[in-house]
Amino acid sequence: MPLSRVFGILVLLSVGLISFPPPSHGGNILVFPLHGSHWINMKLLLEELHARGHSLTVIRGSNSWCIPEESPLYTSITFQTDESMSNVFYEYLQEQMKVLREGASILTSIKITKDFLSMMTQVHSNWYGAISQLLDDKNMVKRLRDAQYDLVLTDPGIAPGVLLAKYLKLPLVLSVRTITSGDGHFAIAPSPLSYIPVLGSGLTDKMNFMQRIKNLLFYGIILFQHKFFIGPIYNDACSKYIEGECDIMSMLQDADIWLFSSDFVFEFPRPTMPNVIYIGGFQCKPAQPLPADLEQFVQSAGEHGVIIMSLGTMVNALPKEAEDEIASVFAKMPQKVIWRHKGERPSTLGNNTLIVDWMPQRDLLGHPQTKVFVAHGGLHGVQEAIYHGVPVVGIPLVLDEFDNLVRLKERGAAKIIQLGELNGQSFEQGLQEVLLQDSYRQNMQRLSSLHRDQAIAPMDHAIFWVEYVIRHKGAAHLRTEAYKMPWYSYYSLDVLLVLLAAATALLFITVAVFWFLCCRSRRKTKAKAE
């Protein structure tokens, strides 16, 4: 056989071998997800894990409106939950929109904080009741133990999944940005408040003196929330179900891997830890073709392009007067508008605006005709806007939305309009500014370029570390032991105290010796003189 032909066959064989994915051990994973946009992200992760041969079991409440009981991806375990649980956050959101609409003031800030603490306490209390019901069921506990899961994958925005992992003594992987109280980074990594903004503060990493005071106050609110509202709920669970001493913070800090839904294209630079894996934008994919009718509408915009608007899965509608103002501005624009909206149609709606119950947001953001994204600032939508390079006009409502938009604004890629300042004039000015100033699109496209320039795709990174924990039955070697130290040892105050005491003793001895020698010298001099 000619040498060239042999070489050709070897090349084909090598290419064929490369094209086959490496074999992976199918793990048995127990999943405890959250609802809403959290579930959207978690589901994408589960789809990839399922495609790679892993067996998935999802624990869901009976009132889970977005987590189906039947799915080709997973087997579900459903436990009874109070029907009111699903309404707590929605009712809080509706009330907060009314408060925000009144405008910013000290009284408004106090009311927002009070209502937030009350809502979070109710949410965690409800979930504690749900997980207690599950763990008190001996048959269910036996079923969970007999399944021999390799790890628990959970979202620590609520803590039942964390508690369950501790109870079953299983490795724990967190899909996270926020935990039960604030930003997950603050639980495990050094977080100097001088340049690391607390979620909720609306600050950047460049703070003046007064802003540092504000940052400290917001951090104090989070500590207060954890100490007096959230912590005690789970402390009761620990004392009831877990052997030995524990609390919710120590259980979080004991997690093997933190899959952090962020990256440093979006986040401000800060210290981190080896078991924190950044997977920001892991849910983002290239745009797919639009449905024919939607594509026709988009193309009819011509050179002016399209504006898309969506306020997330939880917000069906803004206050009516705000919607009428927005609709009247859209009606003046030369662009076509696609608005995800439910409920009563705004009375000022123009012919250029298409109202839809649902829209393929990812595919619209990736369409070359899309010029601006009007959004509430949810992490999911912000990351998709970055991936596709579309500038944002943000109308933040609750939780981390304002902080997400601040990060884009700081990089020159977004304009923020507070709900209390939202009227026809402010909305039109903001929209025109983002449309007409090329810097917004250029800055967002620069962020997109930085985000896409990665050695490993975020989804592949996430799956690798989940499988890493399965292969090695945990990742304890990546965890810091710092959280097991008393606070005075962590900050070396005991060392400083001992050194200060030693230095003080040395100084005292030195002074005493000199005093003794001086006194002795005086006595000798006096004796000679006499």
C-alpha positions as CSV (number, residue, x, y, z in Angstrom):
1,M,0.0,0.0,0.0
2,P,1.4,3.4,-0.9
3,L,2.7,5.4,2.0
4,S,0.5,8.4,1.1
5,R,-2.6,6.2,1.3
6,V,-1.5,4.9,4.7
7,F,-1.0,8.4,6.0
8,G,-4.4,9.4,4.7
9,I,-6.1,6.5,6.5
10,L,-4.3,7.5,9.8
11,V,-5.5,11.1,9.5
12,L,-9.1,10.0,8.9
13,L,-8.9,7.7,11.9
14,S,-7.5,10.4,14.1
15,V,-10.2,12.8,13.0
16,G,-12.8,10.2,13.7
17,L,-11.5,9.6,17.2
18,I,-11.4,13.3,18.0
19,S,-15.0,13.7,16.9
20,F,-16.3,11.3,19.5
21,P,-16.9,12.9,22.9
22,P,-14.9,11.4,25.7
23,P,-16.8,8.8,27.8
24,S,-18.3,10.1,31.0
25,H,-19.5,8.3,34.1
26,G,-23.2,8.9,34.5
27,G,-23.8,10.3,37.9
28,N,-26.9,10.2,40.1
29,I,-27.8,13.8,41.0
30,L,-30.4,15.1,43.4
31,V,-31.6,18.6,42.4
32,F,-33.4,21.1,44.6
33,P,-34.2,24.2,42.4
34,L,-35.8,27.6,42.8
35,H,-38.7,28.9,40.7
36,G,-38.9,31.6,38.1
37,S,-35.8,32.7,36.2
38,H,-33.7,30.6,38.6
39,W,-35.4,27.5,37.2
40,I,-34.8,28.7,33.6
41,N,-31.1,28.7,34.3
42,M,-31.1,25.4,36.3
43,K,-33.1,23.7,33.6
44,L,-30.5,24.5,30.9
45,L,-27.9,23.0,33.2
46,L,-30.0,19.9,33.7
47,E,-30.5,19.5,29.9
48,E,-26.8,19.4,29.4
49,L,-26.2,17.0,32.3
50,H,-29.0,14.7,31.0
51,A,-27.4,14.8,27.5
52,R,-24.1,13.6,29.0
53,G,-25.8,10.6,30.6
54,H,-26.4,11.7,34.1
55,S,-29.5,10.6,36.1
56,L,-31.4,13.5,37.6
57,T,-34.0,13.7,40.4
58,V,-35.7,17.0,40.9
59,I,-37.5,17.9,44.2
60,R,-40.4,20.2,43.6
61,G,-43.3,21.6,45.6
62,S,-46.8,20.8,44.6
63,N,-47.5,24.4,43.7
64,S,-44.5,24.7,41.4
65,W,-46.1,26.5,38.4
66,C,-42.9,26.4,36.3
67,I,-41.3,23.1,37.2
68,P,-43.3,20.3,35.6
69,E,-43.8,17.1,37.5
70,E,-43.4,15.0,34.3
71,S,-40.2,15.6,32.2
72,P,-38.0,13.5,29.9
73,L,-35.0,15.1,31.7
74,Y,-35.6,14.0,35.2
75,T,-37.6,12.0,37.7
76,S,-39.5,14.3,40.1
77,I,-40.3,14.0,43.8
78,T,-43.2,16.2,44.7
79,F,-44.1,17.3,48.3
80,Q,-47.1,19.2,49.4
81,T,-46.7,22.9,49.8
82,D,-49.0,25.7,50.9
83,E,-50.7,27.3,47.9
84,S,-49.9,30.8,49.3
85,M,-46.2,30.2,48.9
86,S,-46.3,31.0,45.2
87,N,-48.1,34.3,45.9
88,V,-45.8,35.7,48.5
89,F,-43.2,37.2,46.1
90,Y,-45.7,38.2,43.5
91,E,-47.7,40.2,46.1
92,Y,-44.6,41.8,47.4
93,L,-43.5,42.8,43.9
94,Q,-46.9,44.4,43.2
95,E,-46.7,46.4,46.4
96,Q,-43.1,47.4,45.7
97,M,-44.0,48.8,42.3
98,K,-46.6,51.0,44.0
99,V,-44.0,52.2,46.5
100,L,-41.3,52.8,43.9
101,R,-43.8,54.7,41.8
102,E,-44.1,57.3,44.6
103,G,-40.4,58.2,44.2
104,A,-37.3,58.0,46.4
105,S,-37.4,59.3,50.0
106,I,-36.1,58.2,53.4
107,L,-39.5,56.9,54.3
108,T,-39.8,55.0,51.0
109,S,-36.4,53.3,51.6
110,I,-37.4,52.3,55.2
111,K,-40.7,50.8,53.9
112,I,-38.9,49.0,51.1
113,T,-36.4,47.5,53.6
114,K,-39.1,46.6,56.1
115,D,-41.3,44.9,53.4
116,F,-38.3,43.0,52.0
117,L,-37.3,41.6,55.4
118,S,-40.9,40.6,56.1
119,M,-41.3,38.9,52.7
120,M,-38.0,37.1,52.9
121,T,-38.8,35.9,56.5
122,Q,-42.1,34.5,55.2
123,V,-40.5,32.8,52.2
124,H,-37.9,31.1,54.3
125,S,-40.4,30.1,57.0
126,N,-42.6,28.5,54.4
127,W,-39.7,26.6,52.9
128,Y,-38.6,25.5,56.3
129,G,-42.0,24.0,56.8
130,A,-41.8,22.3,53.5
131,I,-38.4,20.7,54.1
132,S,-39.5,19.7,57.6
133,Q,-42.4,17.8,56.1
134,L,-40.1,16.0,53.7
135,L,-37.5,15.0,56.4
136,D,-40.2,13.9,58.8
137,D,-41.4,11.4,56.3
138,K,-39.4,8.3,57.1
139,N,-40.4,6.6,53.9
140,M,-39.2,9.5,51.8
141,V,-35.9,9.7,53.8
142,K,-35.4,6.0,53.2
143,R,-36.1,6.5,49.4
144,L,-33.5,9.3,49.3
145,R,-30.9,7.3,51.1
146,D,-31.5,4.2,49.1
147,A,-31.1,6.1,45.8
148,Q,-27.4,6.6,46.6
149,Y,-27.0,10.0,45.0
150,D,-23.5,11.3,44.1
151,L,-24.2,14.9,45.0
152,V,-26.9,17.5,45.6
153,L,-27.2,20.4,43.1
154,T,-29.2,23.4,44.5
155,D,-29.8,27.1,44.3
156,P,-29.0,28.6,47.8
157,G,-31.3,31.5,47.4
158,I,-33.3,29.3,49.7
159,A,-31.6,26.8,51.9
160,P,-33.7,23.5,51.9
161,G,-31.3,22.0,49.3
162,V,-28.3,22.9,51.4
163,L,-29.9,21.4,54.5
164,L,-30.8,18.2,52.6
165,A,-27.3,17.7,51.4
166,K,-26.0,18.1,55.0
167,Y,-28.7,15.7,56.3
168,L,-27.8,13.0,53.6
169,K,-24.1,13.7,54.0
170,L,-23.7,14.3,50.3
171,P,-21.3,16.5,48.3
172,L,-22.9,19.9,47.5
173,V,-22.7,22.0,44.3
174,L,-24.4,25.4,44.4
175,S,-25.8,27.2,41.3
176,V,-25.6,30.6,42.7
177,R,-25.2,34.4,42.7
178,T,-27.2,35.2,45.8
179,I,-27.6,33.2,48.9
180,T,-30.2,33.3,51.7
181,S,-28.7,36.7,52.8
182,G,-27.0,38.8,50.0
183,D,-24.2,38.1,47.6
184,G,-22.6,34.6,47.9
185,H,-19.1,36.0,47.7
186,F,-19.4,37.6,51.1
187,A,-19.9,34.1,52.7
188,I,-16.7,32.6,51.5
189,A,-14.2,35.2,50.1
190,P,-12.5,38.3,51.7
191,S,-14.8,41.2,50.9
192,P,-13.4,44.6,51.8
193,L,-16.3,47.0,51.9
194,S,-14.0,49.9,50.8
195,Y,-14.2,48.7,47.2
196,I,-16.7,45.8,47.0
197,P,-20.3,47.1,46.7
198,V,-23.0,45.3,48.6
199,L,-25.9,44.1,46.5
200,G,-28.8,46.5,47.1
201,S,-26.5,49.5,47.5
202,G,-26.5,50.5,43.9
203,L,-22.8,51.4,44.2
204,T,-19.7,50.6,42.1
205,D,-16.2,49.7,43.1
206,K,-15.2,53.4,43.0
207,M,-16.7,54.8,46.3
208,N,-16.1,58.1,48.0
209,F,-16.3,58.5,51.8
210,M,-20.1,58.9,52.0
211,Q,-20.7,56.0,49.6
212,R,-18.5,53.8,51.8
213,I,-20.7,54.8,54.7
214,K,-23.7,53.8,52.7
215,N,-22.1,50.5,51.7
216,L,-21.4,49.7,55.3
217,L,-25.0,50.5,56.3
218,F,-26.3,48.1,53.6
219,Y,-23.9,45.4,54.8
220,G,-25.3,46.0,58.3
221,I,-28.8,45.4,57.0
222,I,-27.8,42.1,55.5
223,L,-26.1,41.0,58.7
224,F,-29.2,42.1,60.7
225,Q,-31.4,40.1,58.3
226,H,-29.3,37.0,58.7
227,K,-28.9,37.3,62.5
228,F,-32.5,38.0,63.5
229,F,-34.7,36.9,60.6
230,I,-33.2,34.2,58.3
231,G,-30.6,32.5,60.5
232,P,-32.9,31.5,63.4
233,I,-35.3,29.7,61.0
234,Y,-32.5,27.4,59.8
235,N,-30.8,27.2,63.2
236,D,-34.0,25.4,64.3
237,A,-33.8,23.1,61.4
238,C,-30.1,22.3,62.2
239,S,-30.9,21.5,65.8
240,K,-33.8,19.3,64.8
241,Y,-32.2,17.3,61.9
242,I,-28.4,17.7,61.9
243,E,-26.0,16.0,64.3
244,G,-23.6,18.3,66.0
245,E,-23.5,22.1,65.8
246,C,-24.2,23.9,62.5
247,D,-25.9,26.9,61.1
248,I,-26.9,27.9,57.6
249,M,-23.8,30.0,56.9
250,S,-21.4,27.1,57.9
251,M,-23.4,24.7,55.7
252,L,-23.1,27.1,52.7
253,Q,-19.4,27.5,53.4
254,D,-19.0,23.8,53.4
255,A,-20.2,23.5,49.8
256,D,-17.7,21.7,47.5
257,I,-18.2,23.9,44.4
258,W,-19.9,27.3,43.8
259,L,-21.1,27.6,40.2
260,F,-21.3,31.4,40.1
261,S,-23.7,32.9,37.5
262,S,-21.4,35.8,36.8
263,D,-18.0,36.7,35.4
264,F,-15.6,39.6,35.6
265,V,-16.7,41.1,32.3
266,F,-19.9,42.0,34.2
267,E,-18.8,41.8,37.9
268,F,-16.4,44.3,39.5
269,P,-12.9,42.7,40.3
270,R,-12.7,41.3,43.8
271,P,-11.0,38.5,45.8
272,T,-12.3,35.0,45.2
273,M,-11.7,31.3,46.2
274,P,-10.5,28.2,44.3
275,N,-13.9,26.5,44.6
276,V,-15.8,29.4,43.0
277,I,-16.3,28.6,39.3
278,Y,-17.5,31.6,37.2
279,I,-20.1,30.5,34.5
280,G,-21.7,33.9,33.7
281,G,-23.7,33.6,30.5
282,F,-23.7,29.8,30.4
283,Q,-27.3,30.0,29.3
284,C,-26.4,32.1,26.2
285,K,-26.5,30.6,22.8
286,P,-26.3,31.9,19.2
287,A,-29.6,33.2,17.9
288,Q,-31.9,30.8,15.9
289,P,-34.2,32.0,13.1
290,L,-37.4,33.7,14.2
291,P,-40.9,32.3,13.4
292,A,-42.0,33.5,9.9
293,D,-44.6,36.1,11.2
294,L,-42.2,37.6,13.7
295,E,-39.4,37.7,11.1
296,Q,-41.7,39.5,8.7
297,F,-42.6,42.1,11.4
298,V,-38.9,42.7,12.3
299,Q,-37.9,43.1,8.6
300,S,-40.7,45.6,8.1
301,A,-38.8,48.0,10.4
302,G,-36.3,48.7,7.6
303,E,-33.2,50.7,8.5
304,H,-34.7,52.0,11.8
305,G,-34.6,48.5,13.4
306,V,-36.5,47.1,16.3
307,I,-36.8,47.8,20.1
308,I,-37.7,44.8,22.3
309,M,-39.1,45.1,25.8
310,S,-39.5,42.5,28.5
311,L,-39.7,42.8,32.3
312,G,-39.1,39.1,33.1
313,T,-41.2,36.2,34.1
314,M,-42.7,37.6,37.3
315,V,-43.9,41.0,36.0
316,N,-47.0,40.9,33.9
317,A,-47.5,44.6,33.8
318,L,-46.3,47.9,35.3
319,P,-48.7,50.4,36.9
320,K,-51.2,51.5,34.3
321,E,-50.1,55.1,34.1
322,A,-46.5,54.0,33.6
323,E,-47.5,51.6,30.8
324,D,-49.5,54.3,29.0
325,E,-46.5,56.7,29.1
326,I,-44.2,54.0,27.7
327,A,-46.7,53.0,25.0
328,S,-47.1,56.7,23.9
329,V,-43.4,57.1,23.5
330,F,-43.1,53.8,21.5
331,A,-45.9,55.1,19.2
332,K,-43.7,58.1,18.3
333,M,-40.7,56.1,17.4
334,P,-39.7,55.2,13.8
335,Q,-38.6,51.8,15.1
336,K,-40.9,48.8,15.4
337,V,-41.4,47.5,18.9
338,I,-42.0,44.0,20.3
339,W,-43.3,44.2,23.9
340,R,-43.8,41.1,26.1
341,H,-46.9,42.2,28.0
342,K,-49.8,40.5,29.8
343,G,-53.0,42.0,31.1
344,E,-54.8,45.1,29.9
345,R,-53.4,46.7,26.7
346,P,-52.2,50.2,27.2
347,S,-54.7,52.7,25.8
348,T,-51.9,54.7,24.0
349,L,-50.5,51.8,22.0
350,G,-49.3,52.7,18.5
351,N,-49.5,50.7,15.3
352,N,-45.7,50.1,15.3
353,T,-45.9,48.1,18.6
354,L,-46.5,44.3,18.7
355,I,-47.8,43.0,22.0
356,V,-47.0,39.3,22.8
357,D,-47.5,37.0,25.7
358,W,-44.1,35.4,25.1
359,M,-41.2,36.1,22.8
360,P,-38.0,34.3,21.8
361,Q,-35.8,36.8,23.7
362,R,-32.5,35.2,22.9
363,D,-33.2,35.0,19.2
364,L,-34.5,38.6,19.1
365,L,-31.5,39.9,21.0
366,G,-29.3,38.1,18.4
367,H,-31.1,39.5,15.4
368,P,-29.2,42.3,13.6
369,Q,-32.3,44.5,13.4
370,T,-32.5,44.8,17.3
371,K,-31.2,48.2,18.4
372,V,-32.2,48.4,22.1
373,F,-33.4,46.1,24.9
374,V,-35.8,47.7,27.4
375,A,-35.5,45.4,30.5
376,H,-35.9,45.2,34.2
377,G,-32.3,44.2,34.8
378,G,-32.6,40.5,35.7
379,L,-29.3,38.7,35.6
380,H,-30.5,36.3,32.9
381,G,-31.6,39.1,30.5
382,V,-28.6,41.2,31.2
383,Q,-26.2,38.4,30.4
384,E,-28.0,37.7,27.2
385,A,-27.8,41.4,26.2
386,I,-24.0,41.3,26.8
387,Y,-23.6,38.1,24.8
388,H,-25.4,39.6,21.8
389,G,-24.0,43.1,22.2
390,V,-27.4,45.0,22.6
391,P,-27.4,48.1,24.8
392,V,-30.0,48.3,27.5
393,V,-32.6,50.9,28.8
394,G,-33.2,49.6,32.3
395,I,-36.3,50.0,34.6
396,P,-35.2,48.2,37.8
397,L,-37.9,46.9,40.1
398,V,-36.6,44.6,43.0
399,L,-33.8,42.6,44.4
400,D,-30.5,42.7,42.4
401,E,-31.9,44.3,39.3
402,F,-30.7,47.9,40.0
403,D,-27.2,46.6,40.9
404,N,-27.1,44.6,37.7
405,L,-27.9,47.7,35.6
406,V,-25.4,49.8,37.6
407,R,-22.7,47.4,36.4
408,L,-23.7,47.9,32.8
409,K,-24.1,51.7,33.3
410,E,-20.6,51.9,34.8
411,R,-19.3,50.4,31.6
412,G,-21.3,52.8,29.4
413,A,-23.7,50.1,28.0
414,A,-27.0,51.0,29.8
415,K,-29.2,53.8,30.7
416,I,-31.2,53.5,34.0
417,I,-34.7,55.0,34.6
418,Q,-36.1,54.5,38.1
419,L,-39.7,53.6,38.3
420,G,-40.4,56.7,40.4
421,E,-38.8,58.9,37.7
422,L,-40.5,57.1,34.8
423,N,-42.7,59.4,32.6
424,G,-43.0,60.1,28.9
425,Q,-40.3,62.7,28.9
426,S,-37.7,60.7,30.9
427,F,-38.4,57.5,29.0
428,E,-38.2,59.1,25.6
429,Q,-35.0,60.9,26.5
430,G,-33.4,57.7,27.8
431,L,-34.5,55.7,24.7
432,Q,-33.3,58.3,22.3
433,E,-29.9,58.6,24.1
434,V,-29.2,54.9,23.8
435,L,-30.4,54.8,20.2
436,L,-28.5,57.8,18.9
437,Q,-25.3,57.7,20.9
438,D,-23.1,55.1,19.2
439,S,-21.0,54.7,22.4
440,Y,-23.7,52.6,24.1
441,R,-23.7,50.0,21.3
442,Q,-19.9,50.1,20.9
443,N,-19.4,49.6,24.7
444,M,-21.8,46.7,24.8
445,Q,-20.2,45.1,21.8
446,R,-16.9,45.4,23.5
447,L,-18.3,43.6,26.5
448,S,-19.7,41.0,24.2
449,S,-16.3,40.4,22.6
450,L,-14.6,40.1,26.0
451,H,-17.3,37.7,27.3
452,R,-17.1,35.4,24.2
453,D,-13.2,35.3,24.4
454,Q,-12.9,32.3,26.7
455,A,-10.8,29.2,26.6
456,I,-13.7,27.0,27.8
457,A,-17.4,27.7,27.2
458,P,-19.2,28.5,30.5
459,M,-21.5,25.6,30.1
460,D,-18.7,23.2,29.5
461,H,-16.9,24.7,32.5
462,A,-20.0,24.1,34.7
463,I,-20.5,20.5,33.6
464,F,-16.8,19.7,34.1
465,W,-16.9,20.8,37.7
466,V,-20.1,18.9,38.5
467,E,-18.6,15.8,37.0
468,Y,-15.3,16.5,38.9
469,V,-17.2,16.4,42.2
470,I,-18.8,13.1,41.2
471,R,-15.5,11.6,40.2
472,H,-13.7,12.6,43.4
473,K,-16.7,12.4,45.7
474,G,-16.4,16.0,46.7
475,A,-13.8,18.8,46.4
476,A,-12.8,19.4,50.0
477,H,-9.2,20.3,49.0
478,L,-10.6,23.5,47.3
479,R,-12.5,24.7,50.4
480,T,-11.0,27.2,52.8
481,E,-11.0,26.3,56.5
482,A,-11.2,29.9,57.4
483,Y,-14.9,29.8,58.2
484,K,-14.2,27.3,61.0
485,M,-12.0,29.8,62.8
486,P,-13.4,32.2,65.4
487,W,-13.7,35.8,64.1
488,Y,-10.9,37.0,66.4
489,S,-8.5,34.3,65.0
490,Y,-9.6,35.0,61.4
491,Y,-8.5,38.7,61.8
492,S,-5.5,37.6,63.9
493,L,-6.7,39.8,66.7
494,D,-5.5,37.2,69.2
495,V,-2.0,37.2,67.7
496,L,-2.0,41.0,67.7
497,L,-3.1,41.0,71.3
498,V,-0.4,38.6,72.4
499,L,2.2,40.6,70.4
500,L,1.0,43.9,71.9
501,A,1.1,42.3,75.4
502,A,4.6,41.1,74.8
503,A,5.7,44.5,73.4
504,T,4.1,46.2,76.4
505,A,5.8,43.8,78.9
506,L,9.1,44.3,77.1
507,L,8.7,48.0,77.3
508,F,7.7,47.8,80.9
509,I,10.7,45.7,81.8
510,T,13.0,48.0,79.9
511,V,11.7,51.0,81.6
512,A,11.9,49.2,85.0
513,V,15.5,48.2,84.4
514,F,16.5,51.8,83.4
515,W,14.6,53.2,86.4
516,F,16.3,50.7,88.7
517,L,19.8,51.5,87.2
518,C,19.1,55.2,87.4
519,C,18.0,55.0,91.1
520,R,21.0,52.9,91.9
521,S,23.3,55.3,90.2
522,R,21.8,58.2,92.1
523,R,22.2,56.4,95.5
524,K,25.9,55.7,94.7
525,T,26.4,59.3,93.7
526,K,24.7,60.6,96.9
527,A,26.7,58.2,99.1
528,K,30.0,59.4,97.6
529,A,29.0,63.0,98.1
530,E,28.3,62.4,101.8
